Amino acid sequence: MTDVGRVVERIWLGNGIGPATVRAALWPLELLYGGLVAARGVMYDQRLLPTRASALPAISVGNLTVGGTGKTPVAAWIAGRLGNASAKPAIVLRGYGEDEVAVHRALNPGVPVLANVDRAAAIQRAAWDGADVAVLDDGFQHRQIARVADLVLLSVEQLLRPRRLIPAGPWRERLESAARADLVILTRKSASTEDAARARALVALSVPVPPIALVQLVPDVLVDARTGEKRPLELRGVRVHAIAAVGEPELFRRQLEQLGAEVSLTAFPDHHAFTASDIAALARAVPADGAAICTLKDAVKLAQRWPGPSRLWYVSQQLLVEQGQEDIDRLLQRVLDARVARASTPSTPG
């Protein structure tokens, strides 16, 4: 991880006197930030800030934290489910990095992916190009656009830690803000079922309004980042150099360790743009008798630049709905019904 990334991670997650002292010094800024976010929310709730109509029925997939919830794979899964139901989804996102667009295109080939700071314009473009529903990736705080359904993701691992707002921690909004969602989805990567039950109880106590679903992101197979060859995830005793430029990179390490691998990790900030020197150093760090393994989010940036001699693999993640399938289906049906209702008045270029 870069020096800045290490400092931020230590401030947010570190134990000991040093990180605690910095967090205490940041407390006034955390209070100020929380007050501004709350005031903005009230202004939207009271309609003092405008919400624009969407050119397509939209479902938002967002979170309350800076990364680490599995938002991109869940948004891609939602788009896939809508496509399987005969809809023509488009994925719309702000586009913080090249990786997000590339990951969506890898997970859903053929689904349009539009990155634009002006998400209303992106949805209009998608409508003109033939889409009939929009999936907003990271849209929970983007309240300028009306949506048919709002999903908010909460990481089990993050919920069981102290919840500090920016800049003292990774939380964009307080947990209670999840009450404005239509569905809360708890995601877990390395957390146990017992941890998931504790997190669910915590959310139910703090956010009594929306239903709560539980989804697990499970390592599925190894995929050669360059050729697409797939292999079973047989890592027991294998020395792995893990590469992760994602939110919560330690969770990726834990997933690999739970599979029995002996893991060393090089972590970078989310959406990191790998330099030539970064890649050369990563290739040198791979054990001669081991493997280089990254996430799909990293593979889309590294595959064509990986120098070898080791092959670069990424872990394909499978999404398993453990609880709340009916609630998810009900929300998706709401979007599909809105699509049918909108079909009689399609958008046309102005």
Residue frames as qw, qx, qy, qz and C-alpha x, y, z in Angstrom:
[[0.000, 0.888, 0.459, 0.000, 0.00, 0.00, 0.00],
 [0.346, 0.629, -0.063, 0.693, 1.24, 3.52, -0.70],
 [0.280, 0.005, -0.533, 0.799, 2.40, 5.68, 2.18],
 [0.360, -0.151, 0.041, -0.920, -0.81, 7.78, 2.12],
 [0.740, -0.182, -0.497, -0.415, -2.96, 4.65, 2.00],
 [0.605, -0.095, -0.688, 0.389, -1.10, 3.13, 4.94],
 [0.046, 0.066, -0.396, 0.915, -1.54, 6.29, 7.00],
 [0.545, -0.164, -0.145, -0.809, -5.27, 6.50, 6.29],
 [0.767, -0.152, -0.603, -0.161, -5.78, 2.80, 7.02],
 [0.467, -0.038, -0.652, 0.597, -3.84, 3.08, 10.30],
 [0.180, -0.107, 0.243, -0.947, -5.86, 6.12, 11.37],
 [0.662, -0.131, -0.266, -0.689, -9.16, 4.47, 10.53],
 [0.904, -0.126, -0.366, -0.183, -8.49, 0.93, 11.76],
 [0.511, 0.349, -0.626, 0.474, -5.36, 1.02, 13.89],
 [0.686, -0.653, -0.317, 0.046, -5.13, 0.30, 17.59],
 [0.652, -0.108, -0.202, 0.723, -2.82, 1.97, 20.07],
 [0.195, -0.695, -0.248, 0.647, -2.14, 5.47, 21.28],
 [0.182, -0.217, 0.416, 0.864, -1.01, 6.92, 17.94],
 [0.088, -0.348, -0.717, -0.597, -4.11, 6.21, 15.83],
 [0.265, -0.696, -0.649, 0.154, -6.42, 6.96, 18.77],
 [0.255, -0.554, -0.102, 0.786, -4.75, 10.34, 19.27],
 [0.038, -0.040, 0.508, 0.859, -5.15, 11.26, 15.61],
 [0.183, -0.511, -0.773, -0.328, -8.81, 10.18, 15.63],
 [0.276, -0.696, -0.486, 0.450, -9.40, 12.30, 18.71],
 [0.169, -0.402, 0.150, 0.887, -7.82, 15.30, 16.94],
 [0.077, -0.116, -0.667, -0.731, -10.09, 14.66, 13.93],
 [0.014, -0.489, -0.834, 0.256, -13.22, 14.44, 16.09],
 [0.161, 0.596, 0.202, -0.760, -14.26, 18.10, 15.51],
 [0.236, 0.326, -0.578, -0.710, -13.99, 17.56, 11.75],
 [0.097, -0.192, -0.969, -0.120, -15.95, 14.33, 12.07],
 [0.084, 0.570, 0.630, -0.521, -18.70, 16.24, 13.90],
 [0.199, 0.544, -0.147, -0.802, -18.68, 18.97, 11.26],
 [0.180, 0.139, -0.822, -0.523, -18.83, 16.45, 8.44],
 [0.036, -0.348, -0.930, 0.109, -21.67, 14.56, 10.15],
 [0.141, 0.600, 0.399, -0.679, -23.61, 17.78, 10.64],
 [0.230, 0.440, -0.403, -0.769, -23.24, 18.77, 6.99],
 [0.158, -0.032, -0.932, -0.325, -24.34, 15.32, 5.79],
 [0.020, 0.473, 0.811, -0.343, -27.35, 15.38, 8.14],
 [0.186, 0.583, 0.133, -0.780, -28.33, 18.87, 6.99],
 [0.221, 0.267, -0.658, -0.668, -28.12, 17.82, 3.36],
 [0.098, -0.219, -0.968, -0.073, -30.33, 14.82, 4.11],
 [0.100, 0.566, 0.591, -0.566, -32.95, 16.99, 5.82],
 [0.210, 0.498, -0.200, -0.817, -32.98, 19.35, 2.84],
 [0.248, 0.064, -0.831, -0.493, -33.73, 16.44, 0.50],
 [0.069, -0.359, -0.905, 0.216, -36.32, 15.00, 2.89],
 [0.113, 0.647, 0.412, -0.632, -38.08, 18.38, 3.06],
 [0.551, 0.612, 0.476, 0.309, -37.78, 18.82, -0.74],
 [0.092, -0.924, 0.076, 0.364, -35.65, 21.93, -0.32],
 [0.124, -0.487, 0.705, 0.501, -33.14, 20.34, -2.67],
 [0.734, 0.348, -0.129, -0.569, -34.57, 19.09, -5.97],
 [0.560, -0.109, 0.812, 0.122, -34.75, 15.48, -7.15],
 [0.361, 0.414, -0.459, -0.698, -34.79, 15.03, -10.92],
 [0.900, 0.190, 0.238, -0.311, -36.93, 12.49, -12.72],
 [0.408, -0.355, 0.765, 0.350, -35.01, 9.65, -14.31],
 [0.488, 0.379, -0.459, -0.638, -35.33, 8.82, -18.01],
 [0.627, 0.031, -0.763, -0.151, -35.51, 5.13, -17.01],
 [0.798, -0.561, -0.065, -0.212, -36.79, 3.22, -13.98],
 [0.351, 0.605, -0.603, 0.382, -33.69, 3.10, -11.77],
 [0.851, -0.489, -0.186, 0.038, -32.52, 0.89, -8.93],
 [0.078, 0.831, -0.452, 0.314, -29.68, 2.23, -6.80],
 [0.909, -0.207, -0.271, 0.240, -27.04, 0.01, -5.22],
 [0.130, 0.792, -0.301, 0.515, -24.99, 1.96, -2.69],
 [0.704, -0.243, -0.542, 0.390, -23.35, 1.86, 0.70],
 [0.340, -0.932, -0.104, -0.068, -22.63, 3.97, 3.77],
 [0.639, -0.596, 0.298, 0.385, -18.86, 3.47, 3.77],
 [0.286, 0.772, -0.468, -0.321, -15.87, 4.11, 1.54],
 [0.544, 0.393, -0.724, -0.156, -15.55, 0.73, -0.15],
 [0.033, -0.272, 0.905, -0.325, -15.35, -2.77, 1.24],
 [0.616, 0.103, 0.486, -0.612, -19.00, -3.84, 0.93],
 [0.386, 0.118, 0.870, 0.284, -18.94, -5.70, -2.40],
 [0.369, 0.615, 0.221, -0.661, -20.98, -3.01, -4.12],
 [0.296, 0.493, -0.564, -0.593, -19.64, -3.62, -7.63],
 [0.091, 0.019, -0.980, -0.178, -20.31, -7.40, -7.71],
 [0.213, 0.455, 0.754, -0.423, -23.76, -6.90, -6.15],
 [0.351, 0.617, -0.013, -0.704, -24.66, -4.18, -8.68],
 [0.243, 0.346, -0.770, -0.478, -23.45, -6.44, -11.49],
 [0.050, 0.164, 0.980, -0.100, -25.51, -9.33, -10.08],
 [0.314, 0.559, 0.472, -0.606, -28.61, -7.11, -9.94],
 [0.353, 0.552, -0.361, -0.663, -28.07, -6.10, -13.58],
 [0.132, 0.169, -0.943, -0.253, -27.70, -9.76, -14.51],
 [0.186, 0.345, 0.857, -0.335, -30.92, -10.69, -12.72],
 [0.378, 0.620, 0.175, -0.665, -32.82, -7.92, -14.52],
 [0.289, 0.465, -0.634, -0.546, -31.36, -9.03, -17.85],
 [0.005, -0.012, -0.999, -0.040, -32.42, -12.62, -17.18],
 [0.253, 0.525, 0.686, -0.436, -35.96, -11.30, -16.63],
 [0.439, 0.576, 0.553, 0.411, -35.98, -9.91, -20.22],
 [0.055, -0.957, -0.080, 0.273, -35.16, -6.34, -19.21],
 [0.667, 0.533, -0.033, 0.519, -32.47, -4.35, -21.00],
 [0.501, -0.806, -0.115, 0.294, -30.39, -2.93, -18.14],
 [0.471, 0.674, -0.227, 0.523, -27.67, -0.31, -18.31],
 [0.666, -0.489, -0.302, 0.476, -25.20, 0.23, -15.48],
 [0.151, 0.857, 0.020, 0.492, -24.63, 3.88, -14.63],
 [0.705, -0.504, -0.209, 0.454, -21.85, 5.07, -12.35],
 [0.068, -0.966, 0.109, 0.224, -19.82, 8.14, -11.62],
 [0.836, 0.446, -0.130, 0.293, -16.61, 6.36, -12.58],
 [0.441, -0.857, 0.253, 0.089, -13.96, 6.84, -9.88],
 [0.308, -0.543, 0.716, 0.313, -11.51, 4.63, -11.75],
 [0.476, 0.352, -0.632, -0.501, -11.03, 2.63, -14.94],
 [0.020, 0.093, -0.986, 0.135, -11.43, -0.58, -12.97],
 [0.440, 0.273, 0.596, -0.613, -15.13, -0.15, -12.16],
 [0.632, 0.498, -0.154, -0.574, -16.23, 0.09, -15.79],
 [0.388, 0.413, -0.805, -0.175, -13.95, -2.77, -16.86],
 [0.157, -0.037, 0.923, -0.350, -15.18, -5.04, -14.04],
 [0.580, 0.369, 0.396, -0.609, -18.82, -4.46, -14.96],
 [0.608, 0.526, -0.387, -0.452, -18.08, -5.23, -18.60],
 [0.204, 0.318, -0.926, 0.026, -16.28, -8.41, -17.60],
 [0.263, 0.099, 0.843, -0.458, -19.13, -9.58, -15.34],
 [0.512, 0.582, 0.539, -0.330, -21.95, -8.67, -17.74],
 [0.244, -0.131, 0.583, 0.763, -20.69, -8.70, -21.35],
 [0.016, 0.452, 0.709, 0.541, -23.16, -6.89, -23.56],
 [0.229, -0.825, -0.486, 0.178, -24.65, -4.73, -20.81],
 [0.293, 0.745, -0.011, 0.600, -23.97, -1.03, -21.48],
 [0.581, -0.528, -0.307, 0.538, -21.83, 0.64, -18.81],
 [0.215, 0.795, 0.133, 0.551, -21.93, 4.44, -18.72],
 [0.548, -0.412, -0.311, 0.658, -19.60, 6.48, -16.51],
 [0.115, 0.623, 0.203, 0.747, -20.54, 10.13, -16.11],
 [0.116, -0.073, -0.517, 0.845, -20.49, 12.61, -13.26],
 [0.491, 0.094, 0.022, -0.866, -23.90, 13.73, -14.59],
 [0.225, 0.040, 0.973, -0.036, -25.74, 10.49, -13.98],
 [0.505, 0.569, 0.421, -0.494, -29.05, 11.90, -15.23],
 [0.412, 0.675, -0.396, -0.467, -27.41, 12.52, -18.61],
 [0.009, -0.312, 0.942, 0.121, -25.94, 9.01, -18.56],
 [0.410, 0.289, 0.816, -0.289, -29.37, 7.48, -17.91],
 [0.514, 0.680, 0.094, -0.514, -30.85, 9.54, -20.75],
 [0.245, 0.580, -0.691, -0.355, -28.07, 8.32, -23.05],
 [0.203, -0.068, 0.975, -0.062, -28.80, 4.73, -22.01],
 [0.508, 0.493, 0.559, -0.431, -32.49, 5.22, -22.81],
 [0.457, 0.706, -0.239, -0.486, -31.68, 6.59, -26.26],
 [0.168, 0.472, -0.843, -0.195, -29.44, 3.57, -26.86],
 [0.667, -0.057, -0.632, -0.390, -32.22, 1.11, -26.06],
 [0.209, -0.015, -0.842, 0.498, -31.91, 0.33, -22.34],
 [0.436, -0.556, -0.444, -0.551, -35.17, 0.13, -20.39],
 [0.668, -0.727, -0.158, 0.033, -33.87, 0.05, -16.77],
 [0.315, 0.718, -0.430, 0.447, -30.84, 1.60, -15.06],
 [0.811, -0.430, -0.291, 0.269, -28.74, 0.18, -12.25],
 [0.028, 0.910, -0.236, 0.341, -27.01, 3.00, -10.35],
 [0.813, -0.064, -0.379, 0.436, -23.70, 1.77, -8.96],
 [0.404, -0.196, -0.343, 0.825, -22.88, 3.80, -5.83],
 [0.074, -0.512, -0.380, -0.767, -26.07, 5.86, -5.92],
 [0.411, -0.600, -0.653, 0.208, -27.22, 5.96, -2.30],
 [0.267, -0.556, -0.183, 0.766, -25.79, 9.42, -1.60],
 [0.063, 0.004, 0.467, 0.882, -26.67, 10.64, -5.12],
 [0.188, 0.512, 0.744, -0.386, -30.16, 11.80, -4.22],
 [0.192, 0.425, -0.189, -0.864, -30.50, 14.16, -7.18],
 [0.379, 0.094, -0.743, -0.544, -31.92, 11.28, -9.26],
 [0.755, -0.116, 0.263, -0.590, -35.28, 9.68, -8.50],
 [0.199, 0.246, -0.940, -0.126, -35.22, 5.91, -8.31],
 [0.742, -0.234, -0.417, -0.470, -37.77, 3.11, -8.09],
 [0.896, -0.400, -0.184, 0.058, -35.79, 1.17, -5.48],
 [0.040, 0.817, -0.486, 0.309, -32.88, 1.86, -3.16],
 [0.931, -0.182, -0.266, 0.169, -30.54, -0.87, -1.91],
 [0.072, -0.852, 0.453, -0.255, -27.90, -0.09, 0.67],
 [0.866, 0.084, -0.456, 0.188, -25.08, -2.54, 1.40],
 [0.405, -0.788, 0.375, -0.273, -23.49, -2.91, 4.81],
 [0.584, 0.361, -0.709, 0.159, -20.41, -5.04, 5.41],
 [0.825, -0.496, -0.271, -0.031, -20.68, -7.43, 8.35],
 [0.730, -0.017, -0.238, 0.640, -16.96, -6.98, 8.99],
 [0.146, 0.399, -0.061, 0.903, -17.27, -3.18, 9.09],
 [0.524, -0.614, -0.264, -0.528, -20.42, -3.18, 11.22],
 [0.833, -0.455, -0.284, 0.138, -18.69, -4.99, 14.06],
 [0.542, 0.050, -0.187, 0.818, -15.98, -2.33, 14.35],
 [0.066, -0.617, -0.302, 0.724, -16.33, 1.20, 15.76],
 [0.398, 0.661, 0.528, 0.355, -18.30, 3.25, 13.22],
 [0.255, -0.606, -0.023, 0.754, -16.50, 6.56, 12.67],
 [0.491, 0.831, 0.255, -0.066, -17.40, 9.15, 10.05],
 [0.616, 0.437, 0.064, 0.652, -14.98, 10.69, 7.57],
 [0.527, 0.649, -0.545, 0.074, -12.23, 11.85, 8.19],
 [0.383, -0.523, 0.689, -0.324, -11.79, 9.77, 11.36],
 [0.553, 0.013, 0.831, -0.057, -13.15, 6.62, 9.73],
 [0.106, 0.007, 0.766, 0.634, -14.58, 5.18, 6.51],
 [0.155, 0.592, 0.777, -0.147, -18.29, 5.92, 7.14],
 [0.091, 0.311, 0.357, 0.876, -19.93, 8.38, 4.74],
 [0.492, -0.462, -0.128, -0.726, -23.15, 8.46, 6.75],
 [0.356, -0.275, 0.731, -0.512, -24.34, 7.17, 10.10],
 [0.049, 0.087, 0.992, 0.079, -25.91, 3.74, 10.26],
 [0.289, 0.509, 0.610, -0.534, -29.35, 5.24, 10.90],
 [0.293, 0.499, -0.299, -0.759, -29.30, 6.68, 7.35],
 [0.022, 0.033, -0.950, -0.308, -29.94, 3.17, 6.03],
 [0.291, 0.432, 0.718, -0.462, -33.56, 3.68, 7.09],
 [0.419, 0.593, -0.048, -0.686, -34.25, 5.55, 3.86],
 [0.121, 0.262, -0.868, -0.404, -33.40, 2.45, 1.80],
 [0.800, -0.014, -0.183, -0.572, -36.02, 0.00, 0.59],
 [0.982, -0.101, -0.151, 0.046, -33.76, -2.94, 1.45],
 [0.233, -0.790, 0.566, -0.031, -30.60, -3.37, 3.50],
 [0.940, 0.209, -0.266, 0.043, -28.24, -6.07, 2.24],
 [0.528, -0.710, 0.462, 0.060, -25.60, -7.29, 4.66],
 [0.778, 0.507, -0.371, 0.030, -22.55, -8.65, 2.83],
 [0.654, -0.624, 0.425, 0.050, -19.87, -10.88, 4.27],
 [0.591, 0.622, -0.513, -0.040, -16.57, -12.09, 2.86],
 [0.448, 0.268, -0.785, 0.333, -14.58, -13.62, 5.70],
 [0.395, -0.304, 0.453, -0.739, -16.97, -13.08, 8.62],
 [0.006, -0.072, -0.992, 0.104, -18.59, -16.11, 10.29],
 [0.315, -0.514, -0.661, -0.446, -22.29, -16.89, 10.38],
 [0.442, -0.602, -0.521, 0.413, -22.22, -15.93, 14.07],
 [0.225, -0.278, 0.025, 0.934, -20.78, -12.53, 13.17],
 [0.126, -0.258, -0.564, -0.774, -23.46, -12.11, 10.52],
 [0.393, -0.618, -0.678, -0.069, -26.17, -12.83, 13.09],
 [0.379, -0.535, -0.307, 0.690, -24.67, -10.22, 15.46],
 [0.107, -0.095, 0.274, 0.951, -24.50, -7.66, 12.65],
 [0.223, -0.436, -0.686, -0.538, -28.08, -8.36, 11.63],
 [0.403, -0.662, -0.586, 0.237, -29.29, -7.83, 15.20],
 [0.314, -0.396, -0.073, 0.860, -27.34, -4.57, 15.40],
 [0.025, -0.096, -0.458, -0.884, -28.84, -3.25, 12.17],
 [0.311, -0.540, -0.727, -0.287, -32.37, -4.32, 13.12],
 [0.390, -0.631, -0.462, 0.486, -32.02, -2.40, 16.38],
 [0.228, -0.415, 0.076, 0.877, -30.61, 0.73, 14.74],
 [0.238, 0.169, -0.464, -0.836, -32.57, 0.72, 11.47],
 [0.407, 0.171, 0.814, -0.376, -36.07, -0.61, 12.19],
 [0.547, 0.501, 0.057, -0.668, -37.74, 0.27, 8.86],
 [0.619, 0.456, -0.496, -0.403, -36.41, -1.66, 5.81],
 [0.992, -0.096, 0.070, -0.050, -36.15, -5.47, 5.52],
 [0.199, -0.738, 0.632, 0.128, -32.68, -7.00, 5.82],
 [0.950, 0.282, -0.129, -0.040, -31.12, -9.56, 3.48],
 [0.523, -0.643, 0.523, 0.197, -27.78, -11.37, 3.86],
 [0.796, 0.584, -0.158, -0.019, -25.40, -12.12, 1.00],
 [0.683, -0.517, 0.404, 0.320, -22.07, -13.93, 1.07],
 [0.507, 0.766, -0.366, -0.153, -19.31, -13.29, -1.47],
 [0.870, -0.273, 0.407, 0.061, -17.59, -16.66, -1.83],
 [0.001, -0.591, 0.685, 0.426, -14.34, -17.39, -3.71],
 [0.875, 0.303, 0.146, -0.348, -15.34, -19.59, -6.63],
 [0.912, 0.214, 0.157, 0.314, -12.54, -20.44, -9.07],
 [0.364, -0.581, 0.307, 0.660, -9.10, -19.19, -10.11],
 [0.626, 0.734, 0.261, 0.036, -9.02, -17.48, -13.50],
 [0.609, -0.052, 0.224, 0.759, -5.89, -16.71, -15.51],
 [0.055, 0.742, 0.181, -0.644, -6.03, -12.93, -15.86],
 [0.077, 0.494, -0.509, -0.701, -4.70, -13.02, -19.42],
 [0.153, 0.062, -0.883, -0.440, -6.09, -16.19, -21.00],
 [0.663, -0.166, -0.032, -0.730, -9.29, -16.76, -19.01],
 [0.592, 0.039, -0.804, 0.022, -8.29, -20.35, -18.16],
 [0.616, -0.554, 0.133, -0.544, -10.09, -21.55, -15.03],
 [0.481, 0.163, -0.822, 0.258, -8.79, -23.78, -12.27],
 [0.629, -0.612, -0.475, -0.066, -10.29, -25.06, -9.02],
 [0.169, -0.821, 0.301, -0.455, -9.48, -23.08, -5.88],
 [0.929, -0.238, -0.216, 0.182, -7.06, -25.63, -4.42],
 [0.185, 0.817, -0.293, 0.460, -4.76, -23.45, -2.33],
 [0.790, -0.608, 0.072, -0.041, -4.06, -25.48, 0.79],
 [0.776, -0.368, 0.247, 0.448, -0.36, -25.09, 1.56],
 [0.575, 0.564, 0.241, 0.541, 0.27, -22.90, -1.52],
 [0.344, -0.448, -0.096, 0.820, 2.45, -19.82, -1.04],
 [0.263, 0.765, 0.506, 0.301, 0.43, -16.93, -2.45],
 [0.208, -0.188, -0.066, 0.958, 1.42, -13.34, -3.06],
 [0.136, 0.735, 0.664, -0.026, -1.92, -11.52, -2.98],
 [0.171, 0.062, 0.166, 0.969, -2.48, -8.19, -4.74],
 [0.056, -0.708, -0.703, 0.032, -5.43, -5.99, -3.78],
 [0.070, 0.030, 0.008, 0.997, -6.26, -2.42, -4.73],
 [0.372, -0.526, -0.644, -0.411, -9.75, -2.55, -3.27],
 [0.431, -0.599, 0.221, -0.638, -11.61, -1.36, -0.22],
 [0.778, -0.414, 0.391, -0.267, -10.74, -3.55, 2.80],
 [0.574, 0.512, -0.631, -0.099, -7.83, -5.48, 1.18],
 [0.181, -0.351, 0.848, -0.353, -7.31, -7.46, 4.40],
 [0.772, 0.127, 0.395, -0.482, -10.61, -9.25, 3.76],
 [0.768, 0.509, -0.342, -0.181, -9.17, -10.61, 0.52],
 [0.177, 0.498, -0.809, 0.257, -6.16, -11.92, 2.44],
 [0.490, -0.148, 0.694, -0.506, -8.47, -13.61, 4.97],
 [0.857, 0.306, 0.037, -0.413, -10.49, -15.28, 2.22],
 [0.641, 0.518, -0.566, 0.014, -7.32, -16.81, 0.79],
 [0.037, -0.403, 0.807, -0.430, -6.07, -17.84, 4.23],
 [0.701, -0.012, 0.456, -0.547, -9.41, -19.52, 4.94],
 [0.874, 0.393, -0.179, -0.220, -8.74, -21.61, 1.82],
 [0.921, -0.279, 0.143, 0.231, -5.48, -22.78, 3.38],
 [0.613, 0.644, -0.086, 0.449, -3.02, -20.58, 1.48],
 [0.578, -0.470, -0.121, 0.656, 0.13, -19.08, 3.04],
 [0.290, 0.846, 0.336, 0.295, -0.45, -15.44, 2.11],
 [0.337, -0.342, -0.038, 0.876, 1.71, -12.35, 1.79],
 [0.239, 0.822, 0.517, 0.024, -0.23, -9.27, 0.73],
 [0.254, -0.070, 0.115, 0.958, 0.65, -6.12, -1.16],
 [0.095, 0.754, 0.634, -0.140, -2.25, -3.72, -0.74],
 [0.190, 0.145, 0.202, 0.950, -2.96, -0.44, -2.50],
 [0.293, 0.307, 0.353, -0.834, -5.70, 2.17, -2.07],
 [0.542, 0.518, 0.650, -0.123, -8.99, 1.50, -3.83],
 [0.542, 0.820, 0.181, -0.013, -8.86, 2.31, -7.58],
 [0.422, -0.665, 0.395, 0.474, -5.05, 2.54, -7.53],
 [0.672, 0.715, -0.155, -0.110, -3.47, 3.22, -10.93],
 [0.869, -0.284, 0.257, 0.313, -0.59, 0.74, -11.13],
 [0.166, 0.866, -0.400, -0.251, 2.71, 2.14, -12.36],
 [0.780, 0.423, -0.460, 0.032, 5.33, 0.17, -14.24],
 [0.148, 0.461, -0.732, 0.480, 7.49, 0.10, -11.11],
 [0.666, -0.190, 0.421, -0.586, 4.53, -1.14, -9.03],
 [0.936, 0.212, -0.075, -0.272, 4.00, -4.04, -11.43],
 [0.586, 0.498, -0.598, 0.226, 7.67, -4.95, -11.62],
 [0.153, -0.412, 0.695, -0.569, 7.91, -5.03, -7.82],
 [0.803, -0.052, 0.281, -0.523, 4.78, -7.17, -7.57],
 [0.884, 0.337, -0.308, -0.103, 6.14, -9.69, -10.07],
 [0.360, 0.497, -0.687, 0.390, 9.43, -9.92, -8.14],
 [0.399, -0.356, 0.563, -0.630, 7.56, -10.57, -4.89],
 [0.909, 0.016, -0.117, -0.400, 5.91, -13.77, -6.14],
 [0.604, -0.457, 0.653, 0.015, 7.53, -16.86, -4.57],
 [0.198, 0.410, -0.781, -0.428, 9.29, -19.08, -7.09],
 [0.109, -0.128, -0.985, -0.046, 7.16, -22.02, -5.96],
 [0.157, 0.458, 0.622, -0.615, 4.02, -19.92, -5.39],
 [0.218, 0.596, 0.659, 0.404, 1.30, -17.99, -7.17],
 [0.004, 0.066, 0.061, -0.996, 0.30, -14.39, -7.82],
 [0.063, -0.569, -0.810, -0.127, -3.40, -13.91, -7.09],
 [0.032, 0.026, 0.102, -0.994, -5.42, -10.71, -7.27],
 [0.392, 0.503, 0.599, -0.485, -9.04, -9.58, -7.43],
 [0.481, 0.585, 0.562, 0.333, -10.94, -9.08, -10.68],
 [0.011, 0.987, 0.122, -0.105, -10.80, -5.34, -9.99],
 [0.337, -0.711, 0.477, 0.392, -7.00, -5.57, -10.16],
 [0.632, 0.066, 0.693, 0.341, -6.86, -8.09, -12.99],
 [0.465, 0.792, 0.384, 0.099, -8.59, -5.77, -15.47],
 [0.039, 0.974, -0.211, -0.073, -5.71, -3.31, -14.99],
 [0.412, -0.633, 0.638, 0.154, -2.81, -5.76, -14.65],
 [0.883, 0.181, 0.432, -0.009, -3.53, -8.57, -17.11],
 [0.711, 0.665, 0.069, 0.216, -1.96, -7.09, -20.23],
 [0.103, 0.877, -0.372, 0.285, 0.94, -5.52, -18.32],
 [0.808, -0.499, 0.310, -0.052, 1.98, -8.48, -16.18],
 [0.273, 0.741, -0.596, -0.145, 5.64, -9.34, -16.99],
 [0.955, 0.008, -0.297, 0.005, 5.81, -12.87, -15.59],
 [0.274, 0.179, -0.887, -0.327, 7.50, -15.26, -15.25],
 [0.168, 0.247, 0.879, -0.372, 4.68, -16.36, -12.93],
 [0.106, -0.492, -0.659, -0.559, 1.13, -16.33, -14.22],
 [0.179, -0.055, 0.347, -0.919, -1.32, -13.85, -12.72],
 [0.224, -0.405, -0.872, -0.157, -4.59, -15.29, -11.45],
 [0.298, -0.257, 0.204, -0.896, -7.68, -13.65, -10.05],
 [0.091, 0.201, 0.922, -0.320, -10.35, -15.10, -7.80],
 [0.323, -0.332, -0.522, -0.716, -13.82, -15.21, -9.27],
 [0.179, 0.002, 0.658, -0.731, -16.37, -14.42, -6.56],
 [0.260, -0.383, -0.813, -0.354, -19.73, -16.16, -6.36],
 [0.295, -0.237, 0.245, -0.893, -22.65, -14.33, -4.78],
 [0.329, -0.282, -0.901, 0.003, -24.83, -16.46, -2.49],
 [0.410, -0.471, -0.003, -0.781, -28.07, -15.12, -1.02],
 [0.245, 0.004, -0.893, 0.377, -28.27, -16.59, 2.48],
 [0.026, 0.555, 0.701, -0.448, -31.34, -14.70, 3.72],
 [0.170, 0.639, 0.156, -0.734, -33.92, -12.40, 2.18],
 [0.236, 0.055, 0.750, 0.615, -34.24, -13.80, -1.34],
 [0.101, 0.692, 0.709, 0.085, -37.95, -12.96, -1.33],
 [0.103, -0.855, -0.155, 0.483, -37.26, -9.34, -0.40],
 [0.220, -0.408, 0.522, 0.716, -34.71, -9.01, -3.19],
 [0.189, 0.307, 0.829, 0.428, -37.09, -10.58, -5.70],
 [0.038, 0.805, 0.563, -0.184, -39.89, -8.25, -4.60],
 [0.115, -0.768, 0.096, 0.622, -37.73, -5.19, -5.17],
 [0.200, -0.189, 0.703, 0.656, -36.55, -6.38, -8.57],
 [0.160, 0.535, 0.806, 0.199, -40.17, -7.02, -9.54],
 [0.002, -0.842, -0.292, 0.453, -40.96, -3.43, -8.60],
 [0.114, -0.558, 0.433, 0.699, -38.34, -2.27, -11.08],
 [0.168, 0.106, 0.861, 0.468, -39.63, -4.61, -13.77],
 [0.114, 0.713, 0.684, -0.102, -43.19, -3.40, -13.21],
 [0.022, -0.808, -0.015, 0.588, -42.03, 0.22, -13.53],
 [0.187, -0.276, 0.681, 0.652, -40.32, -0.74, -16.78],
 [0.163, 0.436, 0.846, 0.259, -43.59, -2.07, -18.16],
 [0.026, 0.837, 0.443, -0.319, -45.44, 1.06, -17.06],
 [0.119, -0.697, 0.247, 0.662, -42.81, 3.27, -18.71],
 [0.436, 0.045, 0.750, 0.495, -42.90, 1.33, -21.98],
 [0.289, 0.751, 0.586, 0.094, -45.93, 3.27, -23.26],
 [0.084, 0.996, 0.002, -0.016, -43.99, 6.59, -23.04],
 [0.844, -0.029, 0.047, 0.533, -40.42, 5.88, -24.21],
 [0.235, -0.770, 0.113, 0.583, -37.76, 8.58, -24.03],
 [0.678, 0.605, 0.252, 0.331, -36.76, 10.23, -27.30],
 [0.520, -0.055, -0.004, 0.853, -33.87, 12.52, -28.10],
 [0.018, 0.848, 0.347, -0.400, -34.65, 16.18, -27.52]]
